[in-house]
Amino acid sequence: MIKTVALISALVGGTLLVAVAPAETPAKSDSDGNTLVVFITGNMLGELKPCGCSGGQLGGLDRRSAILGSIPDSRRLIIDTGSFVPDSGEQNLIKFNTVVQALGLLDYDVVNLAEDDLEIAQRQGLLDSIGSVFSVISSAGEDLNIPAKSTKQFAIAGGAISVTVAAYDGAGAQKDLSELLGRENERSGINVNILIVNRRDAGTLDTISQIGLSDCIIVPPDSDEPAVVGEPNAMPLVISAGRLGKYVGKLQITVPEGNNSPRLAFSSAAITENLAQNQELVELYKVYQQLVKDANLLERQPRFALPSGLEYVGSKTCRLCHDYEYDKWKPQKHASAYATLEKVGSQYDPECVVCHVIGMEYKGGFVSERGTAELKDVGCENCHGPGSEHIWTLGATETAGPMSVCTDCHTPEHSAEYAGNTDTYFRKTIHWREPVWRRNVEPQKTVKSEEKQ
Protein backbone atom coordinates (compact mmCIF):
# COMPACT_ATOMS: atom_id res chain seq x y z
CA MET A 1 0.00 0.00 0.00
CA ILE A 2 1.39 3.41 -0.97
CA LYS A 3 1.96 5.76 1.92
CA THR A 4 0.39 9.21 1.73
CA VAL A 5 2.93 11.95 2.39
CA ALA A 6 1.99 15.55 3.04
CA LEU A 7 4.31 17.85 1.10
CA ILE A 8 4.80 21.58 0.98
CA SER A 9 6.80 22.79 -2.02
CA ALA A 10 8.20 26.17 -2.97
CA LEU A 11 10.43 27.38 -5.75
CA VAL A 12 13.12 29.61 -4.34
CA GLY A 13 15.79 31.03 -6.61
CA GLY A 14 15.12 28.33 -9.20
CA THR A 15 15.48 25.53 -6.65
CA LEU A 16 12.65 23.50 -5.23
CA LEU A 17 12.65 23.28 -1.47
CA VAL A 18 10.46 20.62 0.06
CA ALA A 19 9.18 20.29 3.58
CA VAL A 20 7.77 16.87 4.38
CA ALA A 21 5.26 16.67 7.18
CA PRO A 22 5.91 13.82 9.63
CA ALA A 23 4.02 10.69 8.66
CA GLU A 24 3.45 7.62 10.76
CA THR A 25 5.11 4.50 9.41
CA PRO A 26 2.71 1.55 9.50
CA ALA A 27 3.86 -1.20 11.83
CA LYS A 28 4.93 -4.45 10.22
CA SER A 29 2.12 -6.94 10.69
CA ASP A 30 2.48 -10.59 11.64
CA SER A 31 2.89 -13.18 8.89
CA ASP A 32 2.93 -16.97 8.82
CA GLY A 33 5.37 -17.13 5.87
CA ASN A 34 8.99 -18.06 6.15
CA THR A 35 10.19 -15.69 3.41
CA LEU A 36 11.07 -12.02 3.53
CA VAL A 37 11.83 -9.96 0.42
CA VAL A 38 14.21 -7.01 0.39
CA PHE A 39 13.66 -4.78 -2.64
CA ILE A 40 16.80 -2.87 -3.65
CA THR A 41 17.16 0.13 -5.96
CA GLY A 42 19.79 2.82 -6.36
CA ASN A 43 22.03 4.85 -8.69
CA MET A 44 19.05 6.48 -10.39
CA LEU A 45 21.31 9.31 -11.59
CA GLY A 46 18.40 11.55 -12.52
CA GLU A 47 16.48 9.09 -14.74
CA LEU A 48 12.99 9.72 -13.39
CA LYS A 49 11.34 7.90 -16.29
CA PRO A 50 12.15 6.73 -19.83
CA CYS A 51 11.98 9.44 -22.46
CA GLY A 52 9.18 7.59 -24.27
CA CYS A 53 10.50 8.23 -27.78
CA SER A 54 10.41 4.53 -28.66
CA GLY A 55 9.00 1.28 -27.38
CA GLY A 56 10.78 -1.26 -25.25
CA GLN A 57 12.19 1.22 -22.73
CA LEU A 58 12.65 0.28 -19.09
CA GLY A 59 12.24 2.31 -15.92
CA GLY A 60 10.03 4.98 -14.44
CA LEU A 61 9.23 5.85 -10.85
CA ASP A 62 5.54 5.79 -11.72
CA ARG A 63 5.69 2.06 -12.60
CA ARG A 64 7.96 0.96 -9.76
CA SER A 65 5.12 0.46 -7.30
CA ALA A 66 3.72 -2.38 -9.44
CA ILE A 67 6.76 -4.44 -8.41
CA LEU A 68 7.17 -3.17 -4.85
CA GLY A 69 3.50 -3.74 -4.13
CA SER A 70 3.64 -7.39 -5.20
CA ILE A 71 4.80 -8.37 -1.69
CA PRO A 72 2.73 -7.55 1.43
CA ASP A 73 4.11 -4.85 3.67
CA SER A 74 4.56 -7.37 6.48
CA ARG A 75 7.07 -9.38 4.45
CA ARG A 76 9.08 -6.77 2.60
CA LEU A 77 11.78 -4.19 3.18
CA ILE A 78 12.44 -1.51 0.56
CA ILE A 79 15.84 0.17 0.42
CA ASP A 80 17.62 2.58 -1.92
CA THR A 81 21.40 2.82 -2.06
CA GLY A 82 21.47 6.49 -3.08
CA SER A 83 23.04 8.54 -5.90
CA PHE A 84 19.78 10.19 -6.87
CA VAL A 85 21.24 12.61 -9.44
CA PRO A 86 24.54 12.86 -11.37
CA ASP A 87 25.47 16.39 -10.25
CA SER A 88 24.18 19.51 -8.54
CA GLY A 89 23.07 21.39 -11.66
CA GLU A 90 19.85 23.36 -11.39
CA GLN A 91 17.68 20.78 -13.14
CA ASN A 92 19.15 17.99 -11.06
CA LEU A 93 18.35 19.88 -7.87
CA ILE A 94 14.71 19.85 -8.94
CA LYS A 95 15.03 16.15 -9.71
CA PHE A 96 16.57 15.50 -6.30
CA ASN A 97 13.51 16.86 -4.55
CA THR A 98 11.24 14.89 -6.88
CA VAL A 99 13.09 11.66 -6.03
CA VAL A 100 12.77 12.32 -2.30
CA GLN A 101 9.03 12.79 -2.64
CA ALA A 102 8.70 9.72 -4.87
CA LEU A 103 10.55 7.43 -2.46
CA GLY A 104 8.21 8.60 0.30
CA LEU A 105 5.13 7.87 -1.81
CA LEU A 106 6.57 4.45 -2.66
CA ASP A 107 6.86 3.60 1.05
CA TYR A 108 10.62 3.11 1.16
CA ASP A 109 11.92 1.91 4.52
CA VAL A 110 15.64 2.76 4.37
CA VAL A 111 17.44 5.22 2.10
CA ASN A 112 21.21 5.56 2.00
CA LEU A 113 22.53 9.03 1.19
CA ALA A 114 25.74 8.86 -0.80
CA GLU A 115 28.22 11.66 -0.23
CA ASP A 116 26.84 13.80 -3.08
CA ASP A 117 23.25 13.18 -1.93
CA LEU A 118 24.19 14.27 1.55
CA GLU A 119 25.78 17.48 0.29
CA ILE A 120 22.71 18.41 -1.79
CA ALA A 121 20.27 17.57 0.99
CA GLN A 122 22.25 19.61 3.51
CA ARG A 123 22.59 22.58 1.16
CA GLN A 124 18.84 22.66 0.58
CA GLY A 125 17.93 22.14 4.23
CA LEU A 126 16.19 18.84 3.56
CA LEU A 127 17.85 16.51 6.05
CA ASP A 128 15.19 16.85 8.74
CA SER A 129 12.27 16.51 6.32
CA ILE A 130 13.80 13.49 4.57
CA GLY A 131 14.27 11.73 7.89
CA SER A 132 10.57 12.09 8.70
CA VAL A 133 9.55 10.04 5.65
CA PHE A 134 11.91 7.07 5.82
CA SER A 135 14.97 5.94 7.76
CA VAL A 136 18.03 7.72 6.43
CA ILE A 137 21.52 6.25 6.76
CA SER A 138 24.90 7.38 5.48
CA SER A 139 28.54 6.43 5.91
CA ALA A 140 29.42 10.14 5.72
CA GLY A 141 26.78 11.52 8.08
CA GLU A 142 28.43 11.23 11.47
CA ASP A 143 28.97 14.98 11.84
CA LEU A 144 25.31 15.55 10.93
CA ASN A 145 23.97 13.03 13.45
CA ILE A 146 22.84 10.73 10.65
CA PRO A 147 23.17 7.08 11.67
CA ALA A 148 25.12 4.61 9.57
CA LYS A 149 22.56 1.83 9.97
CA SER A 150 18.89 1.08 10.41
CA THR A 151 17.21 -2.10 11.71
CA LYS A 152 13.71 -3.41 11.04
CA GLN A 153 12.18 -6.41 12.75
CA PHE A 154 9.70 -8.80 11.16
CA ALA A 155 7.64 -11.74 12.32
CA ILE A 156 8.62 -14.76 10.29
CA ALA A 157 8.68 -18.56 10.62
CA GLY A 158 7.06 -18.43 14.03
CA GLY A 159 9.72 -16.12 15.42
CA ALA A 160 11.46 -12.82 14.77
CA ILE A 161 13.97 -11.77 12.14
CA SER A 162 15.90 -8.51 12.29
CA VAL A 163 17.31 -7.00 9.12
CA THR A 164 20.00 -4.36 9.54
CA VAL A 165 20.97 -2.16 6.60
CA ALA A 166 24.29 -0.37 7.15
CA ALA A 167 26.40 2.06 5.12
CA TYR A 168 30.18 1.64 5.09
CA ASP A 169 32.70 3.71 3.14
CA GLY A 170 35.05 0.77 2.72
CA ALA A 171 38.07 2.68 3.93
CA GLY A 172 37.81 2.03 7.67
CA ALA A 173 39.60 -0.56 9.77
CA GLN A 174 38.13 -3.94 10.66
CA LYS A 175 37.39 -2.55 14.11
CA ASP A 176 35.12 0.11 12.59
CA LEU A 177 33.06 -2.48 10.77
CA SER A 178 32.90 -4.72 13.83
CA GLU A 179 31.54 -1.84 15.88
CA LEU A 180 29.06 -1.00 13.13
CA LEU A 181 27.56 -4.47 12.85
CA GLY A 182 28.74 -6.49 15.83
CA ARG A 183 26.07 -5.46 18.29
CA GLU A 184 23.32 -6.51 15.86
CA ASN A 185 24.28 -10.15 16.33
CA GLU A 186 23.47 -9.87 20.04
CA ARG A 187 19.75 -9.56 19.25
CA SER A 188 17.56 -12.55 19.96
CA GLY A 189 16.14 -14.43 17.01
CA ILE A 190 17.51 -14.37 13.46
CA ASN A 191 19.69 -11.50 12.25
CA VAL A 192 20.52 -10.57 8.65
CA ASN A 193 23.04 -7.81 7.97
CA ILE A 194 23.07 -5.98 4.62
CA LEU A 195 26.05 -3.71 4.00
CA ILE A 196 26.09 -0.90 1.41
CA VAL A 197 29.67 -0.01 0.41
CA ASN A 198 30.98 2.56 -2.06
CA ARG A 199 33.86 0.37 -3.28
CA ARG A 200 33.97 -2.93 -5.10
CA ASP A 201 37.69 -3.67 -5.12
CA ALA A 202 38.84 -7.12 -4.05
CA GLY A 203 40.71 -5.84 -0.98
CA THR A 204 37.64 -4.16 0.50
CA LEU A 205 35.43 -7.18 -0.13
CA ASP A 206 38.01 -9.57 1.33
CA THR A 207 38.27 -7.46 4.47
CA ILE A 208 34.51 -7.41 4.94
CA SER A 209 34.22 -11.14 4.30
CA GLN A 210 36.96 -11.97 6.82
CA ILE A 211 35.10 -10.16 9.59
CA GLY A 212 32.13 -12.41 8.92
CA LEU A 213 29.34 -10.12 10.12
CA SER A 214 27.71 -9.38 6.76
CA ASP A 215 25.23 -11.63 5.01
CA CYS A 216 24.90 -9.45 1.90
CA ILE A 217 27.13 -6.72 0.48
CA ILE A 218 25.80 -4.19 -2.04
CA VAL A 219 28.58 -2.73 -4.20
CA PRO A 220 28.58 0.02 -6.89
CA PRO A 221 27.18 -1.23 -10.22
CA ASP A 222 28.94 -1.67 -13.53
CA SER A 223 25.75 -2.29 -15.53
CA ASP A 224 22.14 -1.14 -15.60
CA GLU A 225 20.75 -4.47 -14.39
CA PRO A 226 21.26 -5.61 -10.80
CA ALA A 227 23.51 -8.66 -10.58
CA VAL A 228 25.31 -11.07 -8.32
CA VAL A 229 29.00 -10.21 -8.20
CA GLY A 230 31.09 -13.35 -7.92
CA GLU A 231 29.72 -16.69 -6.75
CA PRO A 232 25.93 -16.81 -6.32
CA ASN A 233 26.16 -19.27 -3.41
CA ALA A 234 29.03 -17.58 -1.59
CA MET A 235 28.59 -15.95 1.79
CA PRO A 236 28.42 -13.07 2.11
CA LEU A 237 26.38 -12.67 -1.06
CA VAL A 238 27.81 -9.76 -3.09
CA ILE A 239 25.37 -7.94 -5.36
CA SER A 240 24.98 -4.66 -7.23
CA ALA A 241 21.80 -2.59 -7.34
CA GLY A 242 21.95 -1.63 -11.02
CA ARG A 243 21.50 1.92 -12.23
CA LEU A 244 19.22 4.38 -14.05
CA GLY A 245 16.09 2.98 -12.40
CA LYS A 246 15.46 0.28 -15.01
CA TYR A 247 15.21 -2.64 -12.61
CA VAL A 248 14.37 -3.49 -9.03
CA GLY A 249 16.69 -5.90 -7.22
CA LYS A 250 14.98 -8.61 -5.20
CA LEU A 251 16.82 -10.22 -2.29
CA GLN A 252 14.81 -13.17 -1.00
CA ILE A 253 15.53 -14.26 2.56
CA THR A 254 14.10 -17.68 3.41
CA VAL A 255 14.21 -19.35 6.82
CA PRO A 256 13.71 -23.13 6.48
CA GLU A 257 11.43 -24.78 9.02
CA GLY A 258 13.32 -25.68 12.18
CA ASN A 259 16.46 -23.91 10.96
CA ASN A 260 17.71 -20.53 12.12
CA SER A 261 20.13 -20.13 9.21
CA PRO A 262 18.48 -17.97 6.53
CA ARG A 263 19.08 -18.65 2.86
CA LEU A 264 19.62 -15.74 0.47
CA ALA A 265 18.77 -15.64 -3.22
CA PHE A 266 18.97 -12.65 -5.55
CA SER A 267 17.13 -11.79 -8.76
CA SER A 268 15.96 -8.68 -10.58
CA ALA A 269 12.67 -7.47 -12.04
CA ALA A 270 12.57 -5.17 -15.06
CA ILE A 271 10.36 -2.10 -14.88
CA THR A 272 8.62 -2.56 -18.22
CA GLU A 273 6.24 -0.23 -19.99
CA ASN A 274 3.31 -2.63 -19.57
CA LEU A 275 3.33 -2.29 -15.76
CA ALA A 276 0.55 -0.21 -14.24
CA GLN A 277 1.33 3.41 -13.45
CA ASN A 278 0.80 4.87 -10.01
CA GLN A 279 -1.28 8.02 -10.48
CA GLU A 280 0.24 9.87 -7.53
CA LEU A 281 3.64 9.49 -9.14
CA VAL A 282 2.27 10.44 -12.56
CA GLU A 283 1.04 13.68 -11.00
CA LEU A 284 4.35 14.18 -9.23
CA TYR A 285 6.16 14.02 -12.57
CA LYS A 286 3.80 16.67 -13.95
CA VAL A 287 4.76 18.88 -11.02
CA TYR A 288 8.42 18.30 -11.93
CA GLN A 289 7.71 19.33 -15.54
CA GLN A 290 6.00 22.51 -14.35
CA LEU A 291 8.95 23.39 -12.10
CA VAL A 292 11.36 22.95 -15.01
CA LYS A 293 9.17 25.23 -17.10
CA ASP A 294 8.88 27.84 -14.34
CA ALA A 295 12.66 27.86 -13.91
CA ASN A 296 12.98 28.70 -17.63
CA LEU A 297 15.83 26.22 -17.96
CA LEU A 298 15.37 25.82 -21.71
CA GLU A 299 16.02 29.45 -22.60
CA ARG A 300 18.81 29.73 -20.02
CA GLN A 301 20.64 26.70 -21.38
CA PRO A 302 24.41 27.38 -21.88
CA ARG A 303 25.29 27.28 -25.57
CA PHE A 304 28.41 26.89 -27.72
CA ALA A 305 29.36 29.52 -30.28
CA LEU A 306 29.15 28.30 -33.86
CA PRO A 307 32.48 28.31 -35.76
CA SER A 308 33.34 30.75 -38.55
CA GLY A 309 30.29 32.93 -38.07
CA LEU A 310 27.89 30.23 -39.26
CA GLU A 311 24.17 30.56 -38.60
CA TYR A 312 21.17 28.26 -38.67
CA VAL A 313 18.58 29.14 -41.30
CA GLY A 314 15.82 26.56 -40.79
CA SER A 315 14.58 23.77 -43.05
CA LYS A 316 12.12 25.95 -44.94
CA THR A 317 15.01 28.03 -46.26
CA CYS A 318 16.68 24.88 -47.60
CA ARG A 319 13.51 24.15 -49.56
CA LEU A 320 14.27 27.03 -51.94
CA CYS A 321 16.76 24.79 -53.75
CA HIS A 322 16.04 21.36 -52.32
CA ASP A 323 12.29 21.09 -52.71
CA TYR A 324 12.38 17.38 -53.59
CA GLU A 325 14.33 16.53 -50.44
CA TYR A 326 12.14 18.80 -48.32
CA ASP A 327 8.91 17.23 -49.60
CA LYS A 328 10.28 13.74 -48.91
CA TRP A 329 11.38 14.74 -45.40
CA LYS A 330 8.21 16.59 -44.40
CA PRO A 331 5.89 13.55 -43.85
CA GLN A 332 8.51 11.70 -41.80
CA LYS A 333 8.54 11.54 -38.00
CA HIS A 334 11.66 13.71 -37.73
CA ALA A 335 9.66 16.57 -39.25
CA SER A 336 7.15 16.47 -36.37
CA ALA A 337 9.57 15.61 -33.56
CA TYR A 338 8.73 18.68 -31.49
CA ALA A 339 5.03 17.85 -31.45
CA THR A 340 5.77 14.56 -29.68
CA LEU A 341 7.18 16.57 -26.77
CA GLU A 342 4.10 18.78 -26.62
CA LYS A 343 1.88 15.71 -26.31
CA VAL A 344 3.61 14.64 -23.10
CA GLY A 345 4.38 18.07 -21.64
CA SER A 346 8.16 17.88 -22.12
CA GLN A 347 8.59 20.80 -24.54
CA TYR A 348 10.22 22.91 -21.80
CA ASP A 349 12.70 20.27 -20.65
CA PRO A 350 16.15 20.91 -22.19
CA GLU A 351 17.15 17.28 -21.67
CA CYS A 352 14.31 16.26 -23.99
CA VAL A 353 14.21 19.20 -26.39
CA VAL A 354 17.82 18.87 -27.52
CA CYS A 355 17.00 15.84 -29.69
CA HIS A 356 13.80 17.31 -31.16
CA VAL A 357 15.03 20.63 -32.58
CA ILE A 358 17.88 22.17 -34.56
CA GLY A 359 21.02 23.40 -32.82
CA MET A 360 19.78 23.82 -29.25
CA GLU A 361 23.33 23.41 -27.94
CA TYR A 362 24.60 26.35 -30.03
CA LYS A 363 24.17 30.10 -30.14
CA GLY A 364 21.75 30.85 -32.93
CA GLY A 365 20.06 27.47 -32.51
CA PHE A 366 16.66 26.68 -31.07
CA VAL A 367 15.78 28.63 -27.94
CA SER A 368 12.00 28.48 -27.65
CA GLU A 369 8.95 28.00 -29.79
CA ARG A 370 8.13 31.66 -29.26
CA GLY A 371 11.45 32.99 -30.55
CA THR A 372 12.86 30.34 -32.90
CA ALA A 373 9.90 28.36 -34.25
CA GLU A 374 11.67 27.89 -37.59
CA LEU A 375 14.18 25.61 -35.85
CA LYS A 376 11.64 23.19 -34.40
CA ASP A 377 11.85 19.49 -35.31
CA VAL A 378 14.76 17.39 -36.56
CA GLY A 379 15.57 19.10 -39.85
CA CYS A 380 18.17 19.54 -42.54
CA GLU A 381 20.76 21.26 -40.37
CA ASN A 382 20.81 18.55 -37.71
CA CYS A 383 22.58 16.19 -40.09
CA HIS A 384 24.11 18.61 -42.61
CA GLY A 385 25.24 21.47 -40.37
CA PRO A 386 24.34 25.19 -40.29
CA GLY A 387 23.26 26.36 -43.73
CA SER A 388 24.04 30.06 -43.78
CA GLU A 389 27.29 29.95 -45.77
CA HIS A 390 25.86 27.37 -48.16
CA ILE A 391 22.85 29.62 -48.80
CA TRP A 392 24.81 32.84 -49.13
CA THR A 393 27.19 31.34 -51.73
CA LEU A 394 24.30 29.76 -53.67
CA GLY A 395 25.59 26.29 -52.92
CA ALA A 396 29.22 26.91 -53.82
CA THR A 397 30.26 26.30 -50.18
CA GLU A 398 29.47 22.88 -48.79
CA THR A 399 27.77 22.69 -45.41
CA ALA A 400 30.08 21.91 -42.51
CA GLY A 401 29.88 21.10 -38.84
CA PRO A 402 28.66 20.97 -36.26
CA MET A 403 26.69 17.97 -37.48
CA SER A 404 24.84 15.31 -35.54
CA VAL A 405 25.02 11.58 -36.09
CA CYS A 406 22.09 9.27 -35.44
CA THR A 407 23.53 7.77 -32.27
CA ASP A 408 23.74 11.18 -30.60
CA CYS A 409 20.02 10.81 -29.91
CA HIS A 410 19.29 7.16 -30.68
CA THR A 411 21.01 5.93 -27.53
CA PRO A 412 20.01 2.80 -25.57
CA GLU A 413 18.24 5.06 -23.04
CA HIS A 414 16.30 7.03 -25.66
CA SER A 415 15.83 4.52 -28.46
CA ALA A 416 15.90 0.99 -27.12
CA GLU A 417 15.02 -0.64 -30.46
CA TYR A 418 17.70 1.16 -32.51
CA ALA A 419 20.61 -1.15 -31.72
CA GLY A 420 20.68 -3.99 -34.22
CA ASN A 421 18.11 -2.28 -36.45
CA THR A 422 20.29 0.50 -37.86
CA ASP A 423 19.53 -0.19 -41.53
CA THR A 424 15.78 -0.28 -40.87
CA TYR A 425 15.92 3.11 -39.15
CA PHE A 426 18.11 4.62 -41.87
CA ARG A 427 15.77 3.54 -44.65
CA LYS A 428 12.88 5.30 -42.92
CA THR A 429 14.72 8.61 -43.29
CA ILE A 430 15.55 8.44 -47.01
CA HIS A 431 14.67 11.75 -48.66
CA TRP A 432 17.10 11.93 -51.61
CA ARG A 433 17.52 10.48 -55.09
CA GLU A 434 21.04 9.07 -54.83
CA PRO A 435 21.25 5.27 -54.39
CA VAL A 436 24.15 5.44 -51.92
CA TRP A 437 22.00 6.38 -49.00
CA ARG A 438 24.10 5.60 -45.93
CA ARG A 439 26.68 8.34 -46.48
CA ASN A 440 23.89 10.93 -46.67
CA VAL A 441 22.71 10.27 -43.14
CA GLU A 442 26.01 9.56 -41.40
CA PRO A 443 28.10 12.73 -41.77
CA GLN A 444 31.18 13.07 -39.64
CA LYS A 445 30.47 14.96 -36.46
CA THR A 446 32.43 18.17 -35.98
CA VAL A 447 34.13 18.47 -32.61
CA LYS A 448 32.87 21.41 -30.58
CA SER A 449 35.74 23.83 -30.62
CA GLU A 450 34.65 26.56 -28.26
CA GLU A 451 33.74 26.54 -24.62
CA LYS A 452 30.16 27.15 -23.54
CA GLN A 453 29.60 30.72 -22.68
VENBEL-V616663 format. One line per field, one symbol per residue. ss: DSSP state (2 for helix, 1 for strand, 0 for the rest). psi: psi as a letter, one per 40 degrees, with the letter a starting at -180 (. if undefined). burial: 1 if it has 24 or more other C-alpha atoms within 12 Angstrom, else 0. A space follows every 50 residues. Layout:
# VENBEL-V616663
ss=???
psi=???
burial=???
This chain:
# VENBEL-V616663
ss=00000011111100111111000000000000001111111000000000 00000000002222222200002221111100000000022222222222 22222000011100222222222000222220001110000222000011 11111100111111111100000222222222222200011111111000 02222222222000011110000000110000000011110000001111 11110000000011111111000000002222222222222222000000 00010022200000222200002222222200222222222222000002 22200010000100000000002221000222220002222200000000 00000222000000000000022222220000000002222000000000 000
psi=hhhhhhihiihhfehhhhhhihhhhhihiiieiehhhhhhiifdfegdii deeiieiiahdeedddddeehidefihhiheagdidafiddddddddddd dddddefidhhhhidddddddddefeddddeedihhiieeedeefhieih hihihifeaihhhhhihheeeiidddddddedddeeiiahhhhhhhieif iddddddddddfehdhhhiiieidhiihhahdeihihhiieaiefdihih hhhhhihehehihhihiihhgieeiiihddddddddddddddddefddde hiiihiifeiiieidddddddfddddddddeiddefdddddddefeeehd ddddeeihfdeiheahdidddfdeeiihadeddeihedddddefedhiia ihiiideddgiddegdedhefddddddeehfididgdddeefihhhhhei ih.
burial=01111010001000111111000010000000111111111111111111 11100011111111111110011111111111111101011111111111 11111111111111111111100101101111111111111000011111 11111110011111111111000000110110011000111111111111 00011011100111111111100111111000001111111111111111 11111000000111111111111000110111011011111111101111 10101110011111110100000011001100011011011000111111 11111111111111111110000111111111111111111000000011 11111110110111110100000001001110000000011100000000 000
